[in-house]
Amino acid sequence: MNIVGLEKLSLSDYPGMVACVIFTQGCNFKCNYCHNSSLISFDKECLNEKKIFEFLEKRKKILDGVVISGGEALLQKDIKFFIKKVKDMGFKIKLDTNGSYNEKLKELLDEGLVDYVAMDIKHDKDHYSFITGFKKFDYDSVKMSIKLLESSNIEYEFRTTIVKEFHDLKSIENICQLINKKSKYYLQNFVDSPDVLNKKITGFSKEELKNIEHKLKEKYSNVFIRGI
């Protein structure tokens, strides 16, 4: 595994769990609002995997779970074997993914290797290539990953980071139509950081977020604004 970061304690990344967060290197997307853009390319020095397991061994009585994030974690060729080792230590696994590698996601689900998945849905179909920088993106892979999670027996959520210059009520409604109304769907307001590639984009105001949520709730009761 190309591990380049470790957050030793998190109370918010895995709902209801005390967890650590492992950050992997490399992503197939280049979203211009990404706050982890330094992880997109494979050019960072990786952490020693043995030391990661030594850390986990010492935290067995403190941590409930391990979050594997990125970058795009499913780019990692040996992610399945890594997860198996972590699961054998007694930890629950949460995976953060952009949903573009549905075959790898299916494999993990079929083998019972993940307990919670948070899948990012970047935009509606017409704007996916613009957001991700992926000129010939196969949107069906996103729809397949949505179906895989909705037919699974694990906990999951869908989420979209919304940017004032890129997203509007109509495009968010288009995303809502892809998702079963029983599925949890979170909107996360864009927050600027030094790693963000586009320095000219902004988030919504608190009042704008509440207004978006109010309008969406008229049709989609499963939509929530995270962080307000």
C-alpha positions, 0 to 999 in steps of 0.5 A: 500500500502507498500510505502517505498519511496517518491521522491517529485519532478521529471522532468524525470520519467514521460515524459512531466509531473512534477511528484512525484515518489512513491516507493513500497516494494516487487518484484517477481524478483531478477535482479542482476543489480537492483539499487533498490535491497533494495526494493525486500523484505518486510522488510522495515518500510512503510510510513504512507499512510495518510501522502502521501495523505496529501502531494499530496493534498498540491501539486495539483497546482504543480504536474501533475502526480504520478509515482508508481514504485518499487519493482514491484508495481503490487504486491500491493494488494490494488494498484487499490484502491490507484490509484483511490484515486490519480486519484480522486485528479486530478493527472495522473498516470504512472506505472512502471512494469516488466510486469509479472502480466498481469492480474492485468495490464489488470484490470488497463487498462480496468478501465482507471486507468493508463495514462502511463506505462513503462514496463521493458523487462529484456532480451530475452526468453532464458535469462529471468530466469538467469537475474530475478532469477525466475527459472520457469518464464512464458515468455508468461506473458511478451508477453501478457503484451506487447500485452495489452499495444500495443492494449491500448489507453494510452501512454506507453514505453518498456525499457531494462537496458543493461549490458555489461556482459549480453546483446549483439546485438543479444539478443536486436534484439530478444527483438525488434522482440517482439515489434511493430515497432510503440512502443517506445523502450528505452535502458538504460545503466547500472549504478552502485550504492551501492544497485546493487547485482552483483559488477562485472558487467559494463555498455557500453561505450558511443561509444558502445551505439552509435554503438548498436543504429546505427546497430539497427536503420537499422531495428528498427526505434523505438529504442532509447538509453536513456541518451546519 
